[in-house]
Each structure stands twice: as structure tokens, then as C-alpha cells.
Amino acid sequence: MSRRLFSTLLAVAVALAAVVVRMAPVSAVAADPYAFKNVRIDGGGFVPGIVFNPTERNLVYARTDIGGAYRWNQSTRSWTPLLDWAGWDKWGYNGVISLATDPVDTNRVYVAAGMYTNSWDPNNGAVLRSGDKGATWQATALPFKLGGNMPGRGMGEALAVDPNKNSVLYLGTPNGNGLWRSTDYGVTWAKVTSFPNAGNYAQDPSDPNGYLSHRPGVVWVTYDPRSSAKGTATKTIYVGVADKDNSVYRTTDAGVTWSRVAGQPTGHLAHKGVLDTANGYLYIATSDTGGPYDGAKGDVWRYATATGAWTRISPIPSSSSDDYFGYSGLTVDRQKPGTIMVATQISWWPDVIFFRSTDFGATWTRVWDWTSYPNRSFRYKQDISENPWLTFGANPQPPEVTPKLGWMTESLEIDPFDSNRMMYGTGATVYGTEDLTKWDSGTQFTIKPMAKGLEETAVLDLISPPSGAPLVSALGDVGGFRHTNLDAVPSMMFTSPVFTSTTSLDYAEKSPSIMVRAGSFTDSDRPNDSHVAFSTDGGANWFQGTEPGGIDEGGTVAAAADGSRFVWAPKGVTPVFSVGYGNSWQQVQGLPTGAIVESDRVNPMTFYGYSGGRLYVSTNGGATFTASAATGLPSTGTVHLKALPGKEGDVWLAGETGLFHSTNGGSSFTRLGNVTSAVNVGFGKAAPGQSYPAVFAVATIDGVAGLFRSDDAGAGWVRINDDKHQYGNMGEALTGDPRIYGRVYLGTNGRGIIYGDRTGPTPTVTPTVTPTVTPTVTPTVTPTVTPTATPTVTPTVTPTTGKACVATYTVGNHWPGGFGAEVTVRNIGSSATTGWKVTWTYGGDQKISQLWNGTLSQSGAAVTVTNAGYNGALQTNATTSFGFNASFTGTNTTPAVSCTAS
């Protein structure tokens, strides 16, 4: 896309000429048609704005801070994404600071786009305009940045269409840029130089990162359509400014002159300004901060436009010790204008509070009330059966409940056509109700998620193992999921432990049911939890190991090809390795702090690390790493390192200087000449007739940035996305599917997980000769693990009444003098267990040296293992497992095992 910016200095304004961003296809190396859709999660991020069109029923839009904008589809009761065409060159357009829907020509919709106002976003902001409800767009670039993901982003709406003359729009802007106006349907814009106050509030003016020093500026625009006739620009307009002493301004001459509204309250910021045109009241909701994460004091005010009288109508006034929150979400019932609602901007504990008044704010009722502490009564009931993960795996004690009603509720909107329908945004989803007026009759109304199709997760890692669930995800803010059905919402995020953000995932290539994840959370919230967790059943259940001291963030983690050991590089801490499931960790030697780690997918003793332009290789299970002689690799920017399944020593590396491939364990790399830069690389099932897996890359190839696939080890590429599916700064996570040729899983930063399948005919691929892989480094410290065909002993299961269990003993890998094994415990009784005990007697000198997921007692050949504290309770037919490493001499026959349940 191209952008041209020019300005003309006028007597009263600086005019900005239209710069049209056309969505015409760009040329690519080749094309293979794909169908793309979201892996369904529903929500997962902050929704700061919901906008109902006031003249067309069911026309509703939602804006997000990093995931673009959406339009509601009433027939499917789902949201349609509107800004997926914005790609890497304009990724900031997915930060939407405001949205306006035209009340005259309802096909028109406008977006004020730009994610950051500091250096993080290299581009200026823009006003996007559409004449077909967001199906296609044009853009006018602005001479400054906008901050859709900056402090204060829940205030608004700052962009508004004149309801009397819809060619006129106003836009409030941040950081001293003031108020802007367009008189030609958003094509050109000019600064309103007569507007007197650009806003002075910043959360932390001295922030060196330029984030908290952001000034939200002019934050909302509200028209009074009664002040002029249709076809004539509205004369009376109210504008909100982020200035605690001067919050509300007004013009009565269509923007020629402006003045501070007399008598207005001071001391807080006006987050919202909503006008009841039927009764002539302007309502404002105020807080002491710009939000969206904080706010301790605030008020609600009513301004009588006819008399100029201000009345404080706060449900709980800021002068009260019971006010520990500010107010933000504010709405008027257009069918019953005396009915208004307001939400607490932040009430983390015990929950958000909604207040409702049917008498213009004279009296209020609460969505919940205290009874006898810690108990509460509720005017609502919550049904999250469509999105059950919204409990966040929590089990709180009263007065808290799960799921929460919400948090960061900056947008609370009653449908202007239906008093019973309300939607509101939270930090995790969109909730709503369709029987709101039950509140007034004293019966409970029902709140449900209304987020289908709105996918706002930031994706940090993805794995697609060869068996089990097709996809497992690592996500920011909501941890991650095991996706057994890509088109259904998972029942629960990762628990045991819960990570706020999962930063890395891996599985054992030869034993894919073994998985590991690393992640981050606030340590003070869960001081006894580890930042690394393991699964032996493909991610269905997890348990945590120990961890070294000083770890605050997850970093990257890798599982050996056979699952016998793990290498972990937490952020800011010396990398460590563990034999077994993290019962103990030892420091890695020779690998720099901050390196990323990856395992060879064939040799369980080989691991790779990358830091500062150097590849490091371990051939002794992660104990020591040695720098490779390879040179010319990217030394700055983000790098992704991936090892190819099925071929020892086959390694790919994606970075800002290109895509690199090694077939000798990293001793040397070849740079693919037609790839000028790469974001990520991943692998999927080989094309028909090919033996080498399909390679996927988010990269710039032959000058085209996009998502590509190669069926011949990188010799040739086809672009598989198009200009309508660019997903902003996509590619932090990327993998193919080893079971379905052509399927790709793509991670985005704010548009969730995308998966694509081929829709065209099977391609013809010229066979290529894959080089023989000859690793230049071989294990020297610890022998390579060689799988053996040791039989699995599975007892005959007879259904039993009461409590009963059966255990299955499976030997995994042997090495000289040692082996690993796993025992699976299944409840075969009719009642749930509270504990179990497994016993066996060895026929030789086997000695267990390390056991996880259970409590060991061994006396000579007799072994007893009882449940750990977290896996003794099993429902009927449920399973758990424990594993161990052991030493032996001579033969290693598999013992008979028995299990008793309690």
C-alpha cells in the first residue's frame, strides 16, 4: 500500500488531503487459493467500545484496542471482522480508538485507527471510511499518531457523524492535536483552530517510554440535533476533554466558536458524555484517571441544557468512603429516556457494579447488593455455557464469584430500539442481555456472552502434534487452550497452574502426548506456582514441576524428542535443564541468558539455542551447549528457530535478514535467496508425492510480504493469503498440521488464531532430492536414548461397583543401565476416588531414581506409589499417570502391577 501526505496552510485550519488506500491485489510469486477462518475461542481481549446505529435496527459495531473493528450479524448472532486487510505495513490500523456509524446513510461507517502514539507504531494514524458497512475501505492518513492501545482508550466516542448533515464529522485527537473536522464525508480533514483546549491530562507525564505520558486529549463528541434542521450542520455540539478542571466544551454556532460550559464539575475526567434529546439532559460519567485499568473516585452528573444547571446524581458520590471506583460505561434507554445506566470503570473486588435509574438519576438500584457480608444478592444470573472458559479456572471464596460480571467496563450500551437488549465490553469479552427490563420488575435477567466471531487474543506460540488434539495454543492474557475442535469454544484454559500468558509450548516428537509449557503471571498472586508445567496426556491435564529461584517470566522451553528431558530458558535467568518432569533443574553450561531454545525432533539428546546471531548446539541432553561455526545469521530483531520433524539435524531459522536452512545440525546454514526477510517458519504434512514436509513462512518473498507455503524444501513458494487476509502483524506463532496437507495455523497479535485450508486442486510438485543430513556434532556425554519394544502390561478390566482402579505399566525408553516408564491409573469403579495406591515387585535390581506425579516408597524390589496431593480424585473412568526414571543391570522385565482405590 502507498500513502501520500500533504498539507495546505489555510487561514483557519491545516487541511489534510485525502489519501486513498486501495485494496487492490498485489502481485505474488504464485497463488494457491485458501479459505481462512478463526479457531474459535470467542473474545479474549478488551472491547472498549460498542456502537449502536441510532436509526437502523441491529446495526451494531464493536471496536477493540489491538484487534480491529467488527460488525454485528443478527442472523448468525456473531461478529464479522472488518479490518483484516490491514497488513504489516499498516498493522497499527488494528488499534481502533474510535468508531462512528452514520445515522443518515447507514451504509457509511468510520474508524479512527492507530495503535500507539509513541515509537512502537512507526506510522501515523488514519481515518478509515467505508460506504458499504465495512466491506471495503478507503483511508485518509493524519499528520499525527492515534492511540487505540494507549491509556484512556475506553473514553469516547471521539469520532462522530453530524446527525443533521452527515457530510460533517468531528474527531477528537490526543497529545495536543486538538479537535479536527471533515466536511466531505471524512475524505479531507482540517484542525478546528478555534477549539481552545487540547487536553493536559497524562497518567505519568515523566514516563520515559512515552506510554503513560500519553495525553488522551479530546475524547468525546456529542451532537444536539435539536439545534438545527435536517440538511444544516448541527449548531450545538458538546465536546469532552481530558482536563480535570476543564472537561466539557460547547459550540452553539456549528463549531465557529467554543466555550467552556459554565458551572461544570472539576477534579475528575469526563469519560463519557451522553445526551438525552427527549428531555434535554447531558449526562457525564467521570473518574479520577483515564483508565482502563484503574480509577478510584468519580461521579455522575446531569446537565440541564435548557437552564444550565448541573446536578450530581452519582449512585455513590466521590465524597463517600464507599466510592473506591470511577464511573465510565454510560447509556440512556432511547425508548424510555428517563432510564439511564452507568458502570464502575474499575471495581476489581468483588466485581464490577452496574447502576440503573428510571427517574433521571434521582434514585438508583444496583445489579448486586450486599446482604450479610460476605454474601451478596444478585439481580442477574449468568449463563456462560457458550464460553465456559470465562470462569478462568477460578474457584474464589465469597464475596467473589466466578465468572465475574466484568472489569474495564468502559462501554455499556442499551439498544436504542429495544429496552431489553444491552451489550457491554469487558477486558475479556462482550457480554449482553435480552431481558434487561426484568431488573425493574424484581426478577433476575440473564447475562450471556455475545462474542461469537470476535476473536481478540494475542497468540504467542502454537503446536500441532501428530496425534491427539490437532492444535494447542499459547496465548497472552488468557493462557492458552487445547483445541480438540477448531470450530467450537474450548471448555477451559490451561490450569494447574494457570498462567496469565503462556510464552512457549512444545511436545515430544516421538511421544506427542508429552507436552511442556512455560508462562508468566503475577508472582504475588500465586507465590507457590511454577512458571513451567507438564502434561502426559496431550494437554488435557497439566501438573507443575519445581523451578529455580529468580524466575518471573516464562521464556522458551523445549521437550526432548522422546520426552525424557526438557531445556528451559526463562526470561532473564540462566537456562536450565531437567531429566524428567522438572523435579529438579540444573544450570545449562555455554548457552547465554535470554537465548531461545528448540529440540531436535529426532535425536532426544540434541537441543539448539539461539542468541545474538549465534546458534548453539547441545548433544548431551541440554547439559552443555557449544557455539556453532555458522555465520551470517540475523543478530538483531526477533528470531524464530524450528527443527524439522523426521529429519535429524534439519533446522530452519527465520529473522529480519531472511530465512536460513541447515541440514547438518546447525554447523552451517544456507540463506534462501528469494526471501529478503522472515517473521516465522513452520512445518506441515508433505504434499502428495513428496517426502519433505510442507514449509510455511510469514515472510517477504520476491518483494511480496505475506503467508507462503513451499512443497519442495524452500526451492519454490506460493503465496496462500491475499490482500483481504493480512491480519496486521501476523506470524509470532506459526505451524502447519502434520495430518492435513496444506493446513496452516497462524497466530496474530489481536485477531486470535487463524487456520487456513486449501480450496484449489492438488498442486503438481516437481520431485526434489532432499540432501542427506549429516550432523557434525554427536553425543559424547550421555548416550543417545534408543526406544525399545518393551511390551505394555495391561490388566484385564472388570467393571466394579464402589471404588476400584486399575494400573497400566509402560516402559518408554532404554539407555545403558537405565530406563524410563509411565504408569496410568484408571478409575474403574462406580464411585469417584479420593486417592489410589499402585504396587509391584521387580524381578531384578531395578532402582527408581526419580519419580514425578506421585509419592514413591521402594524397599528392595517392592515398590509402592501413592497419589500426589492433586491427582488422587478421579471420577469414574477418569485417568491420571505418573512417570519415573530407574537404573538396572541384567534384564528389565515388566512387572505385574496392582491398584487399590480409596
C-alpha positions, 0 to 999 in steps of 0.5 A: 500500500502507498500513502501520500501526505500533504498539507495546505496552510489555510487561514483557519485550519491545516487541511489534510488531503485525502489519501486513498488506500486501495485494496487492490491485489498485489502481485505474488510469486504464485497463488494457491487459493485458501479459505481462512477462518478463526479457531474459535475461542470467542473474545479474549481481549478488551472491547472498549467500545460498542456502537449502536446505529441510532436509526437502523435496527441491529446495526451494531459495531464493536471496536477493540484496542489491538484487534480491529473493528467488527460488525454485528450479524443478527442472523448468525448472532456473531461478529464479522471482522472488518479490518483484516486487510490491514497488513504489516505495513499498516498493522497499527490500523488494528488499534481502533480508538474510535468508531462512528456509524452514520445515522443518515446513510447507514451504509457509511461507517468510520474508524479512527485507527492507530495503535500507539502514539509513541515509537512502537507504531512507526506510522501515523494514524488514519481515518478509515471510511467505508460506504458499504458497512465495512466491506471495503475501505478507503483511508485518509492518513493524519499528520499525527499518531492515534492511540487505540492501545494507549491509556484512556482508550475506553473514553469516547466516542471521539469520532462522530457523524453530524446527525443533521448533515452527515457530510460533517464529522468531528474527531477528537485527537490526543497529545495536543492535536486538538479537535479536527473536522471533515466536511466531505464525508471524512475524505479531507480533514482540517484542525478546528483552530478555534477549539481552545483546549487540547487536553493536559491530562497524562497518567505519568507525564515523566514516563520515559517510554512515552506510554503513560505520558500519553495525553488522551486529549479530546475524547468525546463528541456529542451532537444536539440535533435539536439545534438545527434542521435536517440538511444544516450542520448541527449548531450545538455540539458538546465536546469532552476533554481530558482536563480535570478542571476543564472537561466539557466544551460547547459550540452553539454556532456549528463549531465557529466558536467554543466555550467552556460550559459554565458551572461544570464539575472539576477534579475528575475526567469526563469519560463519557458524555451522553445526551438525552434529546427527549428531555434535554439532559447531558449526562457525564460519567467521570473518574479520577484517571483515564483508565482502563485499568484503574480509577478510584473516585468519580461521579455522575452528573446531569446537565440541564441544557435548557437552564444550565444547571448541573446536578450530581446524581452519582449512585455513590458520590466521590465524597463517600468512603464507599466510592473506591471506583470511577464511573465510565460505561454510560447509556440512556434507554432511547425508548424510555429516556428517563432510564439511564445506566452507568458502570464502575470503570474499575471495581476489581473486588468483588466485581464490577457494579452496574447502576440503573435509574428510571427517574433521571438519576434521582434514585438508583438500584444496583445489579448486586447488593450486599446482604450479610457480608460476605454474601451478596444478592444478585439481580442477574444470573449468568449463563456462560455455557457458550464460553465456559472458559470465562470462569478462568479456572477460578474457584474464589471464596465469597464475596467473589464469584466466578465468572465475574460480571466484568472489569474495564467496563468502559462501554455499556450500551442499551439498544436504542430500539429495544429496552431489553437488549444491552451489550457491554465490553469487558477486558475479556469479552462482550457480554449482553442481555435480552431481558434487561427490563426484568431488573425493574420488575424484581426478577433476575435477567440473564447475562450471556456472552455475545462474542461469537466471531470476535476473536481478540487474543494475542497468540504467542506460540502454537503446536500441532502434534501428530496425534491427539488434539490437532492444535494447542495454543499459547496465548497472552492474557488468557493462557492458552487452550487445547483445541480438540475442535477448531470450530467450537469454544474450548471448555477451559484454559490451561490450569494447574497452574494457570498462567496469565500468558503462556510464552512457549509450548512444545511436545515430544516428537516421538511421544506427542502426548508429552507436552511442556509449557512455560508462562508468566503471571503475577508472582504475588498472586500465586507465590507457590506456582511454577512458571513451567508445567507438564502434561502426559496426556496431550494437554488435557491435564497439566501438573507443575514441576519445581523451578529455580529461584529468580524466575518471573517470566516464562521464556522458551522451553523445549521437550526432548524428542522422546520426552525424557528431558526438557531445556528451559530458558526463562526470561532473564535467568540462566537456562536450565535443564531437567531429566524428567518432569522438572523435579529438579533443574540444573544450570545449562553450561555455554548457552547465554541468558535470554537465548531461545531454545528448540529440540531436535525432533529426532535425536532426544539428546540434541537441543539448539539455542539461539542468541545474538546471531549465534546458534548453539548446539547441545548433544548431551541432553541440554547439559552443555551447549557449544557455539556453532561455526555458522555465520551470517545469521540475523543478530538483531530483531526477533528470531524464530528457530524450528527443527524439522520433524523426521529429519535429524539435524534439519533446522530452519531459522527465520529473522529480519535478514531472511530465512536460513536452512541447515541440514547438518545440525546447525554447523552451517546454514544456507540463506534462501535467496528469494526471501529478503526477510522472515517473521516465522517458519513452520512445518506441515504434512508433505504434499502428495508425492513428496517426502519433505514436509510442507514449509510455511513462512510469514515472510517477504518473498520476491518483494511480496510480504505475506503467508507462503507455503513451499512443497519442495524444501524452500526451492519454490513458494506460493503465496496462500493469503491475499490482500483481504487476509493480512491480519496486521502483524501476523506470524509470532506463532506459526505451524502447519498440521502434520495430518492435513496437507496444506493446513496452516495455523497462524497466530496474530497479535489481536485477531486470535488464531487463524487456520487456513485450508486449501480450496484449489486442486492438488498442486503438481510438485516437481520431485526434489532430492532432499540432501542427506543430513549429516550432523557434525556434532554427536553425543559424547556425554550421555548416550543417545536414548534408543526406544525399545519394544518393551511390551505394555502390561495391561490388566484385564478390566472388570467393571466394579461397583464402589471404588476400584482402579486399575494400573497400566505399566509402560516402559518408554525408553532404554539407555545403558543401565537405565530406563524410563516408564509411565504408569496410568491409573484408571478409575474403574469403579462406580464411585469417584476416588479420593486417592489410589495406591499402585504396587509391584515387585521387580524381578531384578535390581531395578532402582527408581531414581526419580519419580514425578506425579506421585509419592514413591516408597521402594524397599528392595524390589517392592515398590509402592506409589501413592497419589500426589496431593492433586491427582488422587480424585478421579471420577469414574473412568477418569485417568491420571499417570505418573512417570519415573526414571530407574537404573538396572543391570541384567534384564528389565522385565515388566512387572505385574502391577496392582491398584487399590482405590480409596 
